[in-house]
Amino acid sequence: MATIGRREFMRGVAGSAMAATWSARAGAASAPAPRPNILFLLVDDLGWSDLACYGNTFHETPHIDALAASGVRFTQAYAACAVCSPTRASILTGKYPVRLGITDWIPGEQHPDKPLVLRDTRCELPLGETTLAEAFRQRGYRTAYVGKWHLGGRDYYPEAQGFDVNIAGHEAGQPPRGYFSPYNIPNLADGPDGEYLTDRLTSESIRLLEGYAREPERPFLLYHAFYTVHTPLQARADLKKRYEDKAGRSPDPRWKNTTYAAMVHGLDENAGRLLAALERLTLASNTVVVLTSDNGGVDYSNVTTNYPLRAGKGRYYEGGIRVPLVVRSPRATTTPGRSDEPVISNDFYPTLLEMAGLPLRPAQHVDGRSFAPLLAGRRVPPRDALYWHYPHYHGSGETPSSAIRVGDLKLVRHYESGLRELFDVRLDVGEATNLAASQPARVRELDARLDAWLASVGGHVPTRKLSRAPAGG
């Protein structure tokens, strides 16, 4: 373990004292509470309204709904990007993805026919970053990664980024051969023919939990990253039939993709299995559980809808970046049930450190701030701004764009067309009314703040290609 300076030591003491106040079951004041375990559940492409507890009337998600009822459901949680790899990098580093050079899904797409000059995304999470896993492991936590990685090739796999165990984490962004075994996934032996990947990965995490329970005095960070509900759309036959039967009886026309509904149901079943394992192994009373998504739901190709939000994955309207977030802290003496405070994926790093009573690392999680007070029903000061930068084209139809949210106002800047859109996302969550023409001063103000931020983080601003003069003449 590295030598700890006096300042870091004092922060650690303060953090441990804060962690002790979370415990409703704490004994004498002289007996500090044991450090909590962390179960972090990251879902791929789960939309803001894909869960019943977020208003979905077709999908059945009783286990996640129960988790939300026992913790805090965030209504304004954001992904740091509208596609996966940048958000995943943000969670693990506490930084906006643009600082890391990871601004698109890895490896991104080439668009030589487009009118703007683009810059390729970085294709791996830099090893020089002190990841969330490394921060926890340096403080004695056991660390494990299960599921989708998509942050670089073999030299950059989870085991090179602070995780003791890596099961199924590799460079691909979706199951190479689909959701049924044989999977052809490194670090995961194929199961019996027809075994379902979402079920299998949960069984692997439960096996890890059973091992952890044999040494309950040693805390753990288990990062379970579901491949589901990303394409290809493939579901277990029993669940698909359940929703095919239900579709004809559902009065709501918005959610009708029965295969996708079955995948969401399978996600919920397996989240329930993990939560049940915590209870069975008597780990639940000392385990923080987080469930969130890496970007908005796929609203094209008849997959899902993020209603009442506009658009979806790949786009910088609310449907592309606002995501479900549920956090349960068994140590919170009071839980508000719901929080409307804007938070973003950069915030997980300092939040989890604070909840574990570990010293913060402000030089690392420079773009995150802890929302731990919200979990105890306390307020946090209004944040300065939230930012997004996507200097790429996306299959959803999105062109290179940036966005900033200050208070309830959000500006979306489109580089190809030059269009500015200004929305009040509290009064107009569906972003139907562009206020740019009626509030030009606010557009200029937010534009200037966005420019200043991009300059400070080294963001590439797309420019138009120079047109060549015709040959001859």
VOFIPA-246334 format. One record per residue (C-alpha): residue in three letters; x, y, z. Coordinates in steps of 0.02 Angstrom, whole numbers, padded with zeros to 5 digits, always signed. Layout:
VOFIPA-246334
ALAXYZ...
This chain:
VOFIPA-246334
MET+00000+00000+00000ALA+00065+00173-00043THR+00123+00289+00096ILE-00017+00406+00151GLY+00018+00590+00177ARG-00051+00686+00327ARG-00182+00777+00222GLU-00244+00615+00143PHE-00243+00534+00315MET-00351+00672+00387ARG-00472+00658+00241GLY-00482+00472+00275VAL-00520+00501+00458ALA-00655+00626+00412GLY-00726+00507+00283SER-00731+00363+00406ALA-00822+00472+00530MET-00948+00520+00397ALA-00973+00338+00348ALA-01009+00295+00529THR-01154+00417+00532TRP-01238+00319+00391SER-01262+00167+00501ALA-01433+00148+00578ARG-01368-00008+00662ALA-01209+00064+00734GLY-01169+00015+00912ALA-01065+00120+01030ALA-00992+00279+00958SER-00817+00208+00988ALA-00851+00059+00873PRO-00841+00117+00692ALA-00956+00035+00568PRO-00875-00092+00451ARG-00838-00028+00278PRO-00984-00061+00162ASN-00980-00174+00011ILE-01025-00104-00160LEU-01130-00192-00292PHE-01132-00084-00448LEU-01254-00139-00583LEU-01230-00057-00753VAL-01359-00096-00887ASP-01322-00070-01072ASP-01443+00044-01168LEU-01579+00042-01035GLY-01696+00187-01070TRP-01759+00312-00942SER-01937+00246-00954ASP-01900+00061-00979LEU-01937+00020-00796ALA-02109+00013-00716CYS-02048+00126-00575TYR-02010+00257-00708GLY-02183+00245-00785ASN-02175+00099-00906THR-02345+00017-00921PHE-02292-00136-01022HIS-02127-00197-00948GLU-02134-00290-00782THR-01988-00249-00668PRO-02044-00293-00490HIS-01870-00325-00419ILE-01795-00162-00477ASP-01954-00072-00424ALA-01933-00147-00250LEU-01751-00090-00248ALA-01809+00086-00293ALA-01941+00080-00156SER-01808+00036-00027GLY-01683+00167-00087VAL-01679+00325-00191ARG-01743+00342-00369PHE-01662+00485-00463THR-01769+00572-00593GLN-01632+00681-00668ALA-01482+00565-00679TYR-01374+00585-00834ALA-01249+00481-00929ALA-01091+00574-00976CYS-01118+00526-01158ALA-01260+00464-01267VAL-01157+00309-01314CYS-01076+00177-01208SER-00885+00181-01200PRO-00868+00364-01148THR-00994+00344-01007ARG-00909+00186-00946ALA-00743+00278-00943SER-00823+00421-00847ILE-00891+00307-00712LEU-00720+00228-00684THR-00622+00391-00683GLY-00737+00527-00618LYS-00698+00632-00771TYR-00791+00696-00922PRO-00748+00577-01065VAL-00677+00716-01172ARG-00533+00736-01048LEU-00487+00555-01085GLY-00504+00571-01274ILE-00642+00439-01271THR-00782+00531-01358ASP-00869+00391-01456TRP-00905+00208-01436ILE-00744+00111-01467PRO-00680+00109-01604GLY-00814+00224-01678GLU-00857+00245-01861GLN-00770+00329-02007HIS-00869+00457-02109PRO-00756+00519-02250ASP-00908+00579-02348LYS-00967+00699-02213PRO-00934+00886-02222LEU-00847+00906-02053VAL-00669+00868-02002LEU-00677+00740-01860ARG-00552+00666-01739ASP-00549+00480-01700THR-00595+00426-01524ARG-00463+00352-01412CYS-00484+00163-01411GLU-00435+00121-01233LEU-00451+00183-01054PRO-00279+00256-01014LEU-00181+00151-00890GLY-00119+00308-00806GLU-00290+00343-00732THR-00321+00287-00553THR-00484+00197-00582LEU-00624+00177-00457ALA-00572-00005-00437GLU-00392+00043-00402ALA-00447+00170-00271PHE-00548+00036-00181ARG-00417-00101-00200GLN-00283+00012-00127ARG-00392+00023+00029GLY-00410-00164+00050TYR-00565-00200-00053ARG-00582-00356-00157THR-00631-00304-00333ALA-00715-00399-00473TYR-00783-00357-00645VAL-00918-00461-00729GLY-00990-00424-00901LYS-00968-00295-01039TRP-00806-00193-01037HIS-00784-00106-01207LEU-00639+00002-01148GLY-00492-00070-01243GLY-00403-00227-01299ARG-00315-00360-01198ASP-00183-00247-01121TYR-00323-00136-01057TYR-00443-00267-00990PRO-00518-00247-00815GLU-00375-00342-00732ALA-00257-00204-00793GLN-00373-00071-00720GLY-00386-00122-00538PHE-00500-00274-00541ASP-00439-00436-00459VAL-00560-00538-00562ASN-00622-00515-00740ILE-00764-00623-00805ALA-00822-00590-00984GLY-00748-00415-00996HIS-00663-00385-01164GLU-00657-00261-01308ALA-00823-00299-01393GLY-00976-00191-01364GLN-01102-00333-01379PRO-01102-00523-01367PRO-00998-00583-01516ARG-01117-00727-01555GLY-01273-00667-01468TYR-01352-00706-01302PHE-01358-00895-01315SER-01211-01011-01286PRO-01087-01040-01365TYR-01039-00858-01332ASN-00860-00845-01397ILE-00820-00721-01257PRO-00643-00715-01186ASN-00634-00748-00999LEU-00799-00843-01003ALA-00812-01028-01040ASP-00958-01074-01150GLY-01104-01153-01060PRO-01224-01286-01119ASP-01300-01250-01289GLY-01443-01127-01268GLU-01386-01057-01100TYR-01436-00873-01088LEU-01295-00748-01060THR-01387-00633-00940ASP-01429-00782-00829ARG-01251-00850-00839LEU-01165-00689-00792THR-01278-00671-00642SER-01232-00847-00587GLU-01049-00798-00600SER-01077-00645-00490ILE-01174-00748-00363ARG-01028-00870-00356LEU-00915-00723-00315LEU-01035-00662-00181GLU-01035-00834-00102GLY-00846-00827-00091TYR-00850-00651-00018ALA-00975-00705+00114ARG-00848-00827+00185GLU-00739-00678+00235PRO-00867-00544+00280GLU-00736-00437+00367ARG-00656-00399+00198PRO-00764-00280+00095PHE-00789-00297-00092LEU-00829-00196-00247LEU-00923-00303-00373TYR-00953-00213-00538HIS-01082-00312-00637ALA-01103-00241-00812PHE-01247-00322-00903TYR-01230-00346-01091THR-01419-00337-01097VAL-01524-00243-01160HIS-01406-00202-01304THR-01437-00278-01475PRO-01449-00409-01543LEU-01626-00420-01479GLN-01635-00599-01414ALA-01736-00659-01267ARG-01777-00822-01180ALA-01924-00908-01263ASP-02028-00915-01103LEU-02016-00728-01075LYS-02045-00685-01257LYS-02206-00787-01255ARG-02259-00698-01095TYR-02252-00530-01183GLU-02324-00591-01347ASP-02475-00648-01247LYS-02478-00484-01152ALA-02459-00370-01303GLY-02635-00399-01366ARG-02707-00352-01197SER-02602-00196-01168PRO-02696-00032-01197ASP-02534+00069-01209PRO-02470+00077-01389ARG-02300+00150-01345TRP-02205-00006-01290LYS-02241-00151-01406ASN-02076-00238-01444THR-02106-00404-01359THR-01926-00466-01377TYR-01858-00309-01299ALA-01988-00317-01160ALA-01933-00495-01126MET-01751-00439-01115VAL-01798-00303-00989HIS-01895-00434-00891GLY-01742-00548-00894LEU-01636-00404-00831ASP-01757-00379-00687GLU-01759-00564-00644ASN-01570-00567-00633ALA-01560-00407-00533GLY-01681-00494-00416ARG-01568-00647-00407LEU-01421-00538-00356LEU-01522-00448-00224ALA-01588-00614-00157ALA-01410-00681-00148LEU-01359-00531-00042GLU-01502-00571+00078ARG-01466-00758+00082LEU-01282-00728+00117THR-01321-00596+00251LEU-01228-00464+00150ALA-01375-00350+00112SER-01367-00253+00275ASN-01192-00191+00231THR-01198-00175+00042VAL-01230-00018-00060VAL-01323-00061-00221VAL-01321+00051-00375LEU-01416+00018-00537THR-01402+00132-00688SER-01378+00137-00877ASP-01237+00195-00991ASN-01349+00297-01108GLY-01529+00317-01162GLY-01634+00182-01242VAL-01629+00144-01428ASP-01780+00236-01495TYR-01749+00193-01677SER-01771+00024-01766ASN-01931-00006-01666VAL-01836-00053-01507THR-01911+00058-01370THR-01966+00235-01332ASN-01902+00351-01197TYR-02069+00443-01187PRO-02099+00575-01121LEU-01918+00616-01161ARG-01864+00662-01338ALA-01757+00547-01446GLY-01638+00414-01379LYS-01466+00335-01387GLY-01338+00432-01486ARG-01430+00598-01475TYR-01412+00744-01355TYR-01594+00771-01316GLU-01649+00706-01146GLY-01694+00533-01211GLY-01513+00503-01260ILE-01430+00554-01098ARG-01557+00548-00955VAL-01552+00374-00879PRO-01627+00274-00737LEU-01531+00277-00573VAL-01577+00186-00415VAL-01465+00184-00261ARG-01495+00089-00100SER-01387+00124+00051PRO-01433+00013+00199ARG-01340+00134+00313ALA-01445+00286+00275THR-01548+00330+00428THR-01675+00416+00316THR-01705+00394+00131PRO-01803+00521+00030GLY-01869+00392-00093ARG-01843+00508-00241SER-01720+00643-00289ASP-01744+00771-00427GLU-01566+00837-00412PRO-01465+00825-00574VAL-01321+00703-00558ILE-01205+00628-00690SER-01097+00474-00710ASN-00939+00571-00664ASP-01014+00581-00488PHE-01010+00395-00447TYR-00824+00394-00406PRO-00827+00523-00264THR-00999+00467-00206LEU-00946+00286-00179LEU-00784+00339-00095GLU-00881+00448+00026MET-01008+00312+00062ALA-00866+00191+00100GLY-00780+00316+00214LEU-00627+00320+00100PRO-00527+00477+00063LEU-00582+00574-00089ARG-00463+00595-00236PRO-00509+00766-00307ALA-00362+00768-00428GLN-00433+00609-00506HIS-00622+00633-00502VAL-00600+00813-00553ASP-00769+00823-00641GLY-00872+00728-00512ARG-00951+00778-00350SER-01023+00666-00216PHE-01211+00651-00207ALA-01201+00546-00048PRO-01292+00682+00053LEU-01445+00660-00059LEU-01458+00478-00007ALA-01478+00534+00173GLY-01610+00663+00130ARG-01492+00812+00140ARG-01470+00949+00012VAL-01320+00988-00096PRO-01275+01159-00170PRO-01332+01189-00349ARG-01198+01135-00470ASP-01118+01253-00593ALA-01161+01161-00753LEU-01168+00993-00841TYR-01081+00965-01007TRP-01082+00843-01153HIS-00974+00837-01309TYR-00996+00719-01457PRO-00888+00770-01606HIS-00948+00623-01711TYR-01089+00560-01821HIS-01201+00423-01754GLY-01315+00293-01832SER-01464+00371-01743GLY-01448+00519-01861GLU-01355+00629-01737THR-01225+00747-01809PRO-01076+00815-01709SER-01145+00912-01562SER-01116+00978-01387ALA-01234+01022-01246ILE-01234+01117-01082ARG-01362+01122-00944VAL-01363+01266-00818GLY-01507+01262-00695ASP-01659+01209-00795LEU-01595+01279-00961LYS-01508+01166-01085LEU-01421+01221-01244VAL-01388+01097-01385ARG-01262+01152-01516HIS-01259+01065-01687TYR-01094+01091-01778GLU-01146+01041-01954SER-01302+01150-01967GLY-01248+01284-01843LEU-01417+01267-01757ARG-01433+01313-01573GLU-01578+01242-01474LEU-01624+01306-01301PHE-01745+01210-01190ASP-01815+01226-01016VAL-01806+01043-00966ARG-01909+01067-00809LEU-02059+01144-00896ASP-02032+01056-01063VAL-01958+00885-01027GLY-02000+00828-01204GLU-01898+00974-01276ALA-02036+01023-01395THR-02008+01212-01390ASN-01845+01291-01445LEU-01823+01452-01344ALA-01667+01510-01437ALA-01754+01645-01539SER-01844+01718-01388GLN-01692+01713-01271PRO-01540+01760-01377ALA-01443+01828-01229ARG-01454+01661-01139VAL-01399+01571-01296ARG-01245+01682-01308GLU-01207+01657-01124LEU-01219+01467-01131ASP-01126+01463-01296ALA-00982+01558-01217ARG-00980+01444-01065LEU-00978+01292-01178ASP-00832+01363-01277ALA-00735+01399-01117TRP-00765+01223-01053LEU-00713+01141-01217ALA-00552+01242-01216SER-00517+01190-01036VAL-00537+01003-01069GLY-00455+00998-01240GLY-00614+00959-01336HIS-00601+00945-01524VAL-00722+01064-01609PRO-00769+00999-01783THR-00739+01117-01928ARG-00789+01112-02110LYS-00676+01028-02235LEU-00590+01141-02359SER-00666+01122-02531ARG-00545+01083-02670ALA-00542+01187-02826PRO-00584+01088-02983ALA-00434+01023-03080GLY-00383+01112-03240GLY-00445+01279-03305
